[in-house]
Amino acid sequence: MSASRNRSFLPRALIGGAAVASAGMAAWTATRARRAERDFPPFGQFIDVDGVRLHYLDEGEGEGPVVVLLHGNLVTAQDFFASGLFDRLSPRHRVIAFDRPGFGHSRRPRDRIWTPQAQAASIQFALKKLGLPRAVIVGHSFGSLVAAAMALEPRMDIRGLTLISGYYYPTAQADIAISAAAAVPLVGDVLRFTVSPIVARMMYGRTVDAMFEPRNVPDDFHTYVPRELVLRPLQMRATVEDAACMVPAAAAMHDRYGDIDVPVRIFAGSDDAIVDTGSQSGGLSRDIGQSVLSVMPDQGHMAHYDASGRIADAIETMALE
């Protein structure tokens, strides 16, 4: 074989080898996703609304008002079981925790951009179909943006808001810019079945550690929120798309927070490594005159774990207002 033919053969061989490797990685990723869904099946109920199939956990029959729990990014509705908040509330309330679209066992159709407003609309339709008006809405992290969007929707009749470790005002987010490609249709699909699963597995432990800093990750967190369920391509798509929506959603909403006219309780950790407590939760408290802010010392982004009792007590107080 001549030198020139040898040089032209080498790139084709490399491309062919990369294609075979990518196909193998995609098959491996799909197999692990199916296994995760088999190993960790849904134990709640499903409701079809607004063109989306939502999975939700529904327990408790107390006399207090209905409480709706909206989880943050990366995790699932079972985060509220891991934190103990669900069990603290269910003796006195009917408690419903939704897997937000694309998380856990809820679907995430591609027929819309799943902004906090779009997610709020689907949750609103679900509550209406379930016949549950006047609920207390509890949001953690990205779920707080969804909860705020519900409070700003004039057709949504809610009793109050409890917001935990939320992001409410637009800021420059370097981590979002780095992962933006994974939110792009087609490009993101290829990445989620090839490169992203490897990178995500390498970074997963560090990411969860940062969420809980300065506290340690609870021993049973991974039991309730299994890594393999979180790292499925569907949920990875939801995670990066929510991250990409976060800054523009906050930019669109932040001038209207003063219009929220229901009771609001705001909780945040003083040592949150994910969002800045002073500018985010502190700013929201200043913009919502009737809000009550609680900044908990030595707590991080997952403040609802160590402070689940305090948060539950605040929800009880709100229920009496």
GUVEXTOR-235283 format. One record per atom (N, C-alpha, C, O): z, x, y; residue in three letters. Coordinates in pm, whole numbers, plus 50000, padded with zeros to 5 digits. Example, Ala and Ser with C-alpha at 12.3 -4.5 7.8 and 13.67 -1.06 7.14 Angstrom:
<recs>
507805131949431ALA/507805123049550ALA/507805132049670ALA/508465142449668ALA/507085128549775SER/507145136749894SER/507875129050003SER/508045134150114SER/
</recs>
This chain:
<recs>
500005008549881MET/500005000050000MET/500005008850124MET/500815018050133MET/499115006250218SER/499025014350338SER/500265012250424SER/501005002650407SER/500475021550517ALA/501635020750607ALA/501575008450694ALA/502595002050718ALA/500345004950743SER/500234993250831SER/500534980450755SER/501224971650806SER/500014979450629ARG/500284967350550ARG/501774966650515ARG/502344955750508ARG/502394978350493ASN/503814978650462ASN/504634973650580ASN/505614966450562ASN/504214977450704ARG/504954972950824ARG/504814957950843ARG/505764951450885ARG/503644952150813SER/503464937850832SER/504174929850724SER/504574918450746SER/504324935850605PHE/505004928950496PHE/506504927650522PHE/507124917750484PHE/507094937750587LEU/508544938050606LEU/509054926350688LEU/510024919950645LEU/508464922850805PRO/508974911250880PRO/508864898350800PRO/509774890050805PRO/507744896550725ARG/507614884350647ARG/508684883550539ARG/509214872850511ARG/509004894850480ALA/510044895050378ALA/511404891650437ALA/512194884350377ALA/511684897050555LEU/512954894250620LEU/513074879650657LEU/514124873450638LEU/511984873950711ILE/511994859850748ILE/512184851150625ILE/512964841650626ILE/511464854550518GLY/511604846850394GLY/513004847750338GLY/513564837850290GLY/513584859750343GLY/514954861450294GLY/515964853650377GLY/516894847750323GLY/515754853650508ALA/516664846250596ALA/516554831250570ALA/517564824150570ALA/515324826350546ALA/515134812050519ALA/515844808050390ALA/516474797450383ALA/515714816550287VAL/516384813650159VAL/517914813550178VAL/518604804850126VAL/518414823450253ALA/519854824250277ALA/520344812050355ALA/521414806650325ALA/519564807850455SER/519944796250535SER/519964783550452SER/520874775350465SER/518954782050365ALA/518914770350277ALA/520104770250183ALA/520704759750158ALA/520454781850133GLY/521614782750044GLY/522904779350117GLY/523764772450063GLY/523034784350241MET/524224781350320MET/524304766450352MET/525394760650347MET/523164760150385ALA/523154745850415ALA/523584737750294ALA/524344728150307ALA/523094741550176ALA/523474734350053ALA/524964736050025ALA/525634726449986ALA/525474748050046TRP/526914750750026TRP/527754742450122TRP/528764736750082TRP/527334741750248THR/528074734150349THR/528084719250315THR/529124712750324THR/526924713850277ALA/526834699750241ALA/527704696550119ALA/528334686050113ALA/527724705550023THR/528534703449903THR/530014703249937THR/530764694749888THR/530444712450022ARG/531854712950061ARG/532244700550141ARG/533364695550128ARG/531324695450223ALA/531614683450301ALA/531814671450208ALA/532754663650226ALA/530934669950110ARG/531084658850015ARG/532374660249935ARG/533054650249909ARG/532714672349898ARG/533954674549823ARG/535164671149908ARG/536134665349859ARG/535124674850037ALA/536254671850126ALA/536464656850139ALA/537594652150136ALA/535374649350152GLU/535484634750165GLU/535964628350035GLU/536604617850038GLU/535654634749922ARG/536164629749793ARG/537634633349775ARG/538424625249726ARG/538004645449814ASP/539384650049796ASP/540354643449894ASP/541534641849864ASP/539834639650012PHE/540694633650115PHE/540084620350159PHE/539564619250270PHE/540154610250073PRO/539494597450101PRO/540244589650210PRO/541404592450238PRO/539584579950270PRO/540254571650371PRO/541344563050306PRO/541174558150195PRO/542454561350377PHE/543484552450325PHE/543804541350425PHE/544774533950408PHE/542974540250530GLY/543134529450626GLY/542104518550603GLY/541694515950490GLY/541694512450711GLN/540724501450705GLN/539514505050792GLN/539554514450871GLN/538444497350775PHE/537224499450853PHE/536894486850932PHE/537164475650889PHE/536294489051048ILE/535804478051129ILE/534464482251189ILE/534314493351238ILE/533494473251184ASP/532164475951238ASP/532034468951373ASP/532044456651380ASP/531904476851478VAL/531774471351613VAL/530824480051694VAL/530764492251676VAL/530084473851782ASP/529284481351879ASP/528344491351810ASP/528034501851865ASP/527894487951688GLY/526984496751616GLY/527624508851555GLY/526924518251517GLY/528954509051543VAL/529634520551485VAL/530694515651388VAL/531354505551411VAL/530854522951279ARG/531874519851179ARG/533094528651206ARG/533024540951195ARG/534204522251243LEU/535424529451279LEU/536464528151168LEU/536644517351111LEU/537124539051139HIS/538234539251045HIS/539534539251125HIS/539654546451224HIS/540494530951082TYR/541754530351156TYR/542924528151060TYR/542764522550952TYR/544084532651103LEU/545334531051030LEU/546134520351102LEU/546274520751224LEU/546664510851028ASP/547284499051087ASP/548564496051011ASP/548514491750895ASP/549714498351075GLU/551004496051010GLU/552004490551111GLU/551824491951232GLU/553064484351059GLY/554134479351143GLY/553914464951185GLY/552784460751210GLY/555004457451191GLU/554914443451230GLU/556074439851323GLU/556544428451323GLU/556534449351402GLY/557664446851491GLY/557324437251603GLY/556174433351622GLY/558364433351677GLU/558194423651785GLU/557664429851913GLU/557244422652003GLU/557674442951922GLY/557164449452042GLY/555664448452052GLY/555004444451956GLY/555104451952169PRO/553654451252186PRO/552914460852095PRO/553474470752047PRO/551654457952072VAL/550804466651991VAL/550654480152060VAL/550514480752182VAL/550684490851983VAL/550484504352034VAL/549244510151968VAL/549124510051845VAL/548314515252047VAL/547084521251998VAL/547124536252025VAL/547374540552137VAL/546884544151920LEU/546954558751928LEU/545554564851920LEU/544794561751829LEU/545234573452018LEU/543924580052024LEU/544134595152019LEU/544724600952111LEU/543664601351913HIS/543924615551891HIS/543044624451978HIS/542104619752043HIS/543364637251978GLY/542604647052054GLY/541434652751977GLY/541064647751871GLY/540864663452032ASN/539724669851968ASN/540194677851846ASN/541374681351835ASN/539274680551756LEU/539474688551635LEU/540204680851524LEU/539824681951408LEU/541244673051558VAL/542084666851456VAL/541544652951417VAL/540404649651448VAL/542384644851350THR/542044631151311THR/543234622251346THR/544244626951399THR/543114609351316ALA/544194599951343ALA/545474603851271ALA/546574600551317ALA/545354610851159GLN/546544614451083GLN/547424624751154GLN/548534627651110GLN/546914630351263ASP/547744639051346ASP/549004631551391ASP/550064637751406ASP/548904618551413PHE/550064610851459PHE/551064608251347PHE/552234605451374PHE/550624609251221PHE/551574609151110PHE/552264622751100PHE/553474623451079PHE/551484633451115ALA/552054646851106ALA/553114649151213ALA/554134655651187ALA/552884643851333SER/553824645751444SER/555074637151430SER/556094640051492SER/554994626551350GLY/556104617151336GLY/556064605751434GLY/556884596551425GLY/555114605851530LEU/555074595451631LEU/554764581751571LEU/555334571651611LEU/553844581451474PHE/553474568851410PHE/554704562351345PHE/554964550451365PHE/555444570151269ASP/556604564651197ASP/557724560751291ASP/558494551551261ASP/557834567351405ARG/558874563651502ARG/558564550251569ARG/559474542951607ARG/557284547051583LEU/556894534951654LEU/556774522851563LEU/557034511551606LEU/556374524851437SER/556024513551351SER/557174503851320SER/556884492251295SER/558464507851320PRO/559504497751295PRO/559564486951403PRO/559994475751375PRO/559134490051525ARG/559244480451635ARG/557904475051682ARG/557854465451758ARG/556814481151638HIS/555494477651690HIS/554474477251577HIS/554644483451472HIS/553434469851600ARG/552224471651520ARG/551494483551580ARG/551164483451699ARG/551244493751499VAL/550674506251548VAL/549304508251484VAL/549164507551361VAL/548314510851566ILE/546954513051518ILE/546484526651569ILE/546464529251689ILE/546114535251476ALA/545574548451510ALA/544124549051465ALA/543834548051346ALA/543224550851559PHE/541804551551529PHE/541374565951503PHE/541814575151573PHE/540524567951403ASP/539694579951399ASP/538614577751504ASP/537774568951488ASP/538624585651609ARG/537584583751710ARG/536204586651650ARG/536114593551548ARG/535124581551710PRO/533784583051650PRO/533454597451611PRO/533514606551694PRO/533114599351484GLY/532744612351433GLY/533894620251374GLY/533674630651312GLY/535114615451391PHE/536284622451339PHE/536834615051217PHE/536684602951205PHE/537464622651129GLY/538024616351010GLY/536954609050932GLY/535974615150887GLY/537124596150916HIS/536184588150839HIS/535414578250925HIS/534794568950872HIS/535424579951057SER/534604571651145SER/533224577851161SER/533084590051160SER/532234569451176ARG/530874574051196ARG/530624577251343ARG/531424573651430ARG/529514583951371ARG/529144587651508ARG/527624586451521ARG/526914596551511ARG/527114574351542PRO/525664572551552PRO/525074581051665PRO/525754584251763PRO/523804584451649ARG/523134592651748ARG/522424584251855ARG/521604589551931ARG/522734571451862ASP/522014562851956ASP/522594562952097ASP/522124555652184ASP/523604571252120ARG/524204572152254ARG/524924585452269ARG/525174592452171ARG/525234588952393ILE/526074600652421ILE/527514595852418ILE/527884586752491ILE/528334602052332TRP/529684596952309TRP/530674602252413TRP/531584609852382TRP/530444597952536THR/531364601352645THR/532714594352622THR/532794585452537THR/533754598152696PRO/535004590452686PRO/534804575652718PRO/535454567152657PRO/533914572652812GLN/533644558652846GLN/533004551252729GLN/533354539752702GLN/532064557852659ALA/531424551552544ALA/532424549452430ALA/532404539152364ALA/533304559152409GLN/534324557652306GLN/535314546752344GLN/535754539052258GLN/535674546052472ALA/536584535552519ALA/535994521752494ALA/536704512452456ALA/534684520452515ALA/534024507552494ALA/534104503452347ALA/534364491752317ALA/533884512852256SER/533944509552113SER/535364505752072SER/535554496351995SER/536354513152121ILE/537754509652091ILE/538074495852148ILE/538754487852083ILE/537584493152269GLN/537804480152332GLN/537214468952245GLN/537874458752222GLN/535984470752197PHE/535364460652111PHE/536164458651983PHE/536324447451936PHE/536684469651927ALA/537464468651804ALA/538744460751827ALA/539104452151746ALA/539434463651936LEU/540674456451966LEU/540414441551990LEU/541184432951948LEU/539304438752058LYS/538944424752082LYS/538644417651950LYS/539064406251930LYS/537914424351862LYS/537584418251733LYS/538834416151648LYS/538904406551571LYS/539814425051662LEU/541064423851589LEU/542014413851655LEU/543074410751600LEU/541644408851773GLY/542484399351845GLY/543734405551902GLY/544814399651895GLY/543614417651958LEU/544784425252003LEU/544674429252151LEU/544404440852180LEU/544874420152243PRO/544904423652384PRO/546264429252423PRO/547204429152343PRO/546374434052544ARG/547634438452603ARG/548334449252522ARG/549554448852506ARG/547594458652472ALA/548194469652395ALA/548624480952488ALA/548074482452598ALA/549604488652444VAL/549934501352508VAL/549014511852447VAL/548984513552325VAL/548274518952531ILE/547314528952483ILE/547924542852497ILE/548354546752606ILE/547964550152388VAL/548514563652386VAL/547384573452355VAL/546714572152252VAL/547164582952442GLY/546114592852420GLY/546654606952424GLY/547484610252509GLY/546184615152332HIS/546544629352333HIS/545304637752358HIS/544264635452296HIS/545394647352449SER/544314656652478SER/543044649052517SER/543064641452614SER/541934650752444PHE/540714643352478PHE/540934628352470PHE/540304620652543PHE/541824624052380GLY/542154609852372GLY/542724604352501GLY/542654592352525GLY/543314613052584SER/543834608552713SER/542704604552807SER/542854595252886SER/541574611652800LEU/540414607752881LEU/539864594252836LEU/539464586152919LEU/539854591952705VAL/539404579052653VAL/540364567952699VAL/539934557252740VAL/541664570752692ALA/542654560952736ALA/542514557952885ALA/542594546452926ALA/542294568352966ALA/542114566253110ALA/540864557953138ALA/540864549453227ALA/539794560553061ALA/538574552653078ALA/538824537953045ALA/538244529053109ALA/539674535252947MET/540024521452915MET/540774514953030MET/540544503253062MET/541674522453093ALA/542454516953204ALA/541584514353327ALA/541914505653408ALA/540494521753340LEU/539614520053456LEU/538554509353433LEU/537804505953524LEU/538484504053312GLU/537514493553280GLU/538124480053317GLU/539094475853254GLU/537584473053417PRO/538214460553464PRO/538264449553359PRO/539094440453369PRO/537394450153260ARG/537404439753156ARG/538394442453046ARG/538564434252955ARG/539064453953051MET/540004457752947MET/541414454352990MET/541904459553090MET/542084445752915ASP/543434441352947ASP/544414449452864ASP/544614446552746ASP/545044459552926ILE/546004467852854ILE/547364466952923ILE/547454463253040ILE/548404470452849ARG/549764469052899ARG/550254481552971ARG/551044480753065ARG/549774493052928GLY/550214505452989GLY/549574517352921GLY/548904515952818GLY/549784529152979LEU/549224541652927LEU/550334551752901LEU/551264553052981LEU/550224558852791THR/551044570752767THR/550064582052737THR/549324581552639THR/550074592152822LEU/549084602852816LEU/549784616152788LEU/550754619652856LEU/549294623352689ILE/549954635552641ILE/548984647252647ILE/547914646852585ILE/549354657752720SER/548584670352721SER/547114668052754SER/546234673752690SER/546854659752854GLY/545494656052885GLY/544774665552979GLY/545384673753047GLY/543454664052980TYR/542564671153072TYR/541914660553159TYR/541224651653108TYR/542134661253291TYR/541734650253379TYR/540844654453497TYR/540194646053558TYR/540804667453528TYR/540084672153646TYR/539114683353605TYR/539474691853524TYR/537904683353661PRO/536904693253617PRO/537294707353657PRO/537724709853770PRO/537124716553564THR/537364730753587THR/536314738553511THR/535644733053423THR/536154751253545ALA/535254759953469ALA/535894763053334ALA/537034767553328ALA/535154760553226GLN/535664762553090GLN/534724772053016GLN/533664767952969GLN/535124784753005ALA/534264794752941ALA/534014791452794ALA/532914793652744ALA/535044786252724ASP/534874783452582ASP/533854772452558ASP/533154772552457ASP/533764762952652ILE/532774752152639ILE/531374757852656ILE/530464754052582ILE/531194766752753ALA/529874772652776ALA/529404780552654ALA/528214780452620ALA/530334787352588ILE/529984795452472ILE/529484786752357ILE/528544790352286ILE/530134775152339SER/529794766652226SER/528784755752259SER/528514747152176SER/528214756052381ALA/527344745252425ALA/526114743552335ALA/525664732252314ALA/525584754452281ALA/524384753552198ALA/524604744752076ALA/523674738152030ALA/525834744752024ALA/526124736951905ALA/526094721951931ALA/526074714051836ALA/526114717852058ALA/526054703652093ALA/524624698752115ALA/524414686852134ALA/523654707852114VAL/522264704252138VAL/521664698552009VAL/521764704851904VAL/521024686752014PRO/520414681151893PRO/519424690951829PRO/518814698951900PRO/519274690451699LEU/518424699051617LEU/518964713251612LEU/519284718351504LEU/519074719851729VAL/519634733451729VAL/521054733151673VAL/521414741251588VAL/521854723751724GLY/523224722551677GLY/523294718951530GLY/524184723651459GLY/522354710551483ASP/522354706651342ASP/522134718851252ASP/522794720451150ASP/521204727351293VAL/520954739551215VAL/522184748451214VAL/522574753651109VAL/522794750251330LEU/523974758851338LEU/525124753551254LEU/525834761251189LEU/525334740251256ARG/526474734451185ARG/526344735651033ARG/527344734950962ARG/525124737350984PHE/524934738750840PHE/524744753250798PHE/524604756050678PHE/524734762650894THR/524484776550858THR/525554785850917THR/526474790050847THR/525414789151044VAL/526304799051106VAL/527674793351138VAL/528694799751112VAL/527714781251196SER/528984775751246SER/530084774551141SER/531234777651172SER/529784770151018PRO/530874769150920PRO/531584782450894PRO/532804782750874PRO/530814793350895ILE/531434806450872ILE/532304810250990ILE/533454814350973ILE/531754808751111VAL/532504812251232VAL/533744803351245VAL/534834808251279VAL/533594790451218ALA/534704781151231ALA/535834784651135ALA/537004783751172ALA/535494788551014ARG/536524792150918ARG/537254804850960ARG/538454806350937ARG/536534813951021MET/537154826251068MET/538104823651185MET/539124830351198MET/537784813851269MET/538554811351391MET/539564800051377MET/540384797951466MET/539514792651266TYR/540294780451256TYR/541794782851271TYR/542464776051348TYR/542314792551198GLY/543744795351205GLY/544184799051345GLY/545224794451392GLY/543384807351412ARG/543714811551548ARG/543674799751644ARG/544494798851735ARG/542704790751624THR/542594779051712THR/543794769951697THR/544354765351797THR/544204767351574VAL/545364758751551VAL/546634765251605VAL/547484758451662VAL/546774778351588ASP/547934785351643ASP/548004783351795ASP/549084780851849ASP/546854784451863ALA/546834782752009ALA/547224768652050ALA/547864766752153ALA/546854758651969MET/547204744951999MET/548724742951999MET/549254735352079MET/549404749851908PHE/550854747951894PHE/551684757951975PHE/552894755851990PHE/551094768552026GLU/551874778352102GLU/552674771352211GLU/552184761952273GLU/553924776052235PRO/554644787452177PRO/555404784252048PRO/556164792651999PRO/555204772251994ARG/555844768451868ARG/554994772851750ARG/553814776151766ARG/555604772951634ASN/554864775851512ASN/554154763251463ASN/554584752151492ASN/553084765051389VAL/552384753751329VAL/553294747651222VAL/553734754851132VAL/553564734651228PRO/554424728451126PRO/553844730250985PRO/552624730450967PRO/554704731450889ASP/554274734050752ASP/553344723150698ASP/552424726150621ASP/553584710550737ASP/552794699650678ASP/551594695450764ASP/550934685550732ASP/551324702850871PHE/550184699150955PHE/548894698850874PHE/548124689250883PHE/548654709350796HIS/547394710250720HIS/547344700250604HIS/546264697250553HIS/548494695050564THR/548504684550462THR/547944671650520THR/547164664650455THR/548344668450643TYR/547874656250708TYR/546474657850768TYR/545684648450768TYR/546184669750817VAL/544894672450882VAL/544214683850805VAL/544284695350848VAL/543574680850692PRO/543024691250605PRO/541894698950673PRO/541014693150738PRO/541924711950658ARG/540914720450719ARG/539504716550675ARG/538594716050758ARG/539304713750548GLU/537964710950498GLU/537404698050557GLU/536194696750574GLU/538274688450587LEU/537804676050650LEU/537394678650794LEU/536414673050843LEU/538144687350861VAL/537854690751001VAL/536554698551013VAL/535834697051112VAL/536244706850913LEU/535104715950922LEU/533824710350860LEU/532874717950838LEU/533774697450833ARG/532514691150791ARG/531534691150909ARG/531964690351024ARG/530234691850884PRO/529264691650994PRO/529404679751087PRO/529254681151208PRO/529684667751033LEU/529824655951118LEU/530954657651218LEU/530774654951336LEU/532114662151171GLN/533234663651264GLN/533044675551356GLN/533494675251470GLN/532394686051308MET/532104697251398MET/531174692751510MET/531324697251624MET/530214683951479ARG/529344678651584ARG/530154670651685ARG/529974672251806ARG/531064662051636ALA/531904654251727ALA/532764663351814ALA/532944660651932ALA/533294673951755THR/534164683151830THR/533424689951943THR/533914690352056THR/532224695351915VAL/531504702552020VAL/530904692952122VAL/530824696252240VAL/530504680952079GLU/529974671252174GLU/531064666352268GLU/530834664752388GLU/532254663952215ASP/533364659952302ASP/533704671052401ASP/533954668352519ASP/533704683352353ALA/533984694552444ALA/532934695352555ALA/533274698052670ALA/531664692952520ALA/530604693452620ALA/530714682052720ALA/530314683552836ALA/531264670652678CYS/531404658952766CYS/532624659852857CYS/532704652752957CYS/533564668452824MET/534874668252888MET/534814670653039MET/535384662853116MET/534144681153080VAL/534094684353224VAL/533334673753304VAL/533864669053404VAL/532114669753263PRO/531424659353341PRO/532164646053341PRO/532114638853440PRO/532854642753231ALA/533624630253229ALA/534764630753328ALA/535004621053401ALA/535474641953331ALA/536564643353428ALA/536034642953571ALA/536664637153659ALA/534874648953594ALA/534274648653728ALA/533914634553770ALA/534044630953887ALA/533464626453675ALA/533064612753706ALA/534244603553729ALA/534124593553799ALA/535394606753670MET/536524597553672MET/537614601153772MET/538354592253815MET/537734613853810HIS/538974618153875HIS/539224611654011HIS/540374610354052HIS/538164607554080ASP/538364601054210ASP/538874586754197ASP/539244580754298ASP/538904581354076ARG/539284567354056ARG/540664565653993ARG/541104554353971ARG/541344576553964TYR/542624575153897TYR/543624566653976TYR/544454559753917TYR/543534567154107GLY/544424559154190GLY/544234544254171GLY/545104536454211GLY/543114540154110ASP/542864525854086ASP/543614520653963ASP/543694508553942ASP/544144529553881ILE/544884525153762ILE/546164518253808ILE/546974524153880ILE/546354505753765ASP/547474497853816ASP/548454493553708ASP/549274484653732ASP/548404499653590VAL/549364496653484VAL/550414507753480VAL/550174518553535VAL/551564505453417PRO/552554516153402PRO/551954528253328PRO/551234526653230PRO/552274540053375VAL/551734552253316VAL/552854562353294VAL/553624565353385VAL/552944567353173ARG/553854578253140ARG/553004590453102ARG/552094589353021ARG/553324601853162ILE/552544614053140ILE/553464624653080ILE/554534627453134ILE/553054630452968PHE/553824640852902PHE/552964653452890PHE/551754652652866PHE/553594664952906ALA/552884677652891ALA/553894688552860ALA/555074687552896ALA/553424699052794GLY/554264710552767GLY/554144720852878GLY/553054722952932GLY/555234727352911SER/555214737253018SER/554374749452982SER/553894756453071SER/554214752052852ASP/553514764152808ASP/552224760952734ASP/551854767852639ASP/551544750452777ASP/550284746352715ASP/549244757352731ASP/548904761252843ASP/548724762452618ALA/547724773152622ALA/546304767752625ALA/545364775652634ALA/546134754552618ILE/544804748552613ILE/544384743252751ILE/543274745852797ILE/545264735752816VAL/544994730552951VAL/546144734353042VAL/547274736252996VAL/545854735553171ASP/546884739153268ASP/547694726753305ASP/547164717253362ASP/548964726853274THR/549814715153294THR/549954711653441THR/549904699853478THR/550134721653527GLY/550364718953669GLY/549204711953736GLY/549394702053806GLY/547984717053715SER/546824711253783SER/546324698653715SER/545744690053781SER/546544697253585GLN/546024685653512GLN/547034674253510GLN/546824664253578GLN/548094675353434SER/549084664553429SER/549794662953564SER/550084651753606SER/550074674153630GLY/550704673253762GLY/549814666353863GLY/550274658053940GLY/548524669753862GLY/547584663353953GLY/547444648453927GLY/547374640554021GLY/547424644653799LEU/547294630553765LEU/548514622753813LEU/548384611653864LEU/549684628653796SER/550904621953841SER/550884619653992SER/551354609354040SER/550334629154066ARG/550244627254212ARG/549244616354248ARG/549434609154346ARG/548174615054171ASP/547144605254202ASP/547504590954160ASP/546994581354216ASP/548384589654061ILE/548804576354014ILE/550244574254059ILE/551184579453999ILE/550384566654165GLY/551694565454230GLY/552794560154139GLY/553934564554152GLY/552494550954049GLN/553524544853965GLN/553764552453835GLN/554484547653748GLN/553174564253821SER/553324571953698SER/554644579553696SER/555244582153801SER/555094582853576VAL/556274591253556VAL/555854603353474VAL/555334601853363VAL/556064615253527LEU/555654627653461LEU/556854634453396LEU/557904635753458LEU/556694638653272SER/557704646353201SER/557064659353151SER/556194659053065SER/557504670553207VAL/557034683653161VAL/558134689553074VAL/559254691753121VAL/557824692152949MET/558834696252853MET/558814711452836MET/557784717152802MET/559954717852859PRO/560014732552852PRO/559764737652711PRO/560114731352611PRO/559144749252705ASP/558904756152577ASP/558064747952481ASP/558204749252359ASP/557204739352535GLN/556294731452452GLN/554854734952489GLN/554564738852601GLN/553974733452390GLY/552574736452413GLY/551714723952412GLY/552174713052448GLY/550454725552371HIS/549494714652376HIS/549874703352280HIS/549584691652308HIS/550504706552170MET/550874696352071MET/552324691752097MET/553154691652006MET/552584688152220ALA/553944684652262ALA/554474672352191ALA/555684670352185ALA/553594663952138HIS/554044651652073HIS/554714654251939HIS/555224644951877HIS/554734666751892TYR/555434669851768TYR/556944670851793TYR/557704662851738TYR/557364680351872ASP/558804681851897ASP/559344670751986ASP/560544667951982ASP/558484664352064ALA/558954654052157ALA/558584639952113ALA/558534630952196ALA/558334637951983SER/557914624751938SER/558954614051968SER/558604602752002SER/560244617451954GLY/561284607751984GLY/561324604052131GLY/561484592352165GLY/561174613952216ARG/561184611352360ARG/559984602952403ARG/560104594052487ARG/558834605752345ILE/557634598052378ILE/557764583752327ILE/557384574352396ILE/558294582152206ALA/558494568652151ALA/559454560752238ALA/559234548852262ALA/560514567152286ASP/561464560252374ASP/560794555752503ASP/561084544852553ASP/559904563952557ALA/559204560252681ALA/558284548252657ALA/558144539552743ALA/557654547952540ILE/556794536552507ILE/557634523852493ILE/557214513052534ILE/558834525252435GLU/559734513752423GLU/560114508452562GLU/560134496352585GLU/560404517552654THR/560764513452789THR/559594506552858THR/559764496452926THR/558394511952839MET/557204505852898MET/556974491952844MET/556514483152916MET/557304489852717ALA/557084476752655ALA/557944466052719ALA/557624454152712ALA/559044470152783LEU/559934460552846LEU/559554457652990LEU/560104448453051LEU/558634465253047GLU/558264463653188GLU/557324451853206GLU/556904448953318GLU/
</recs>
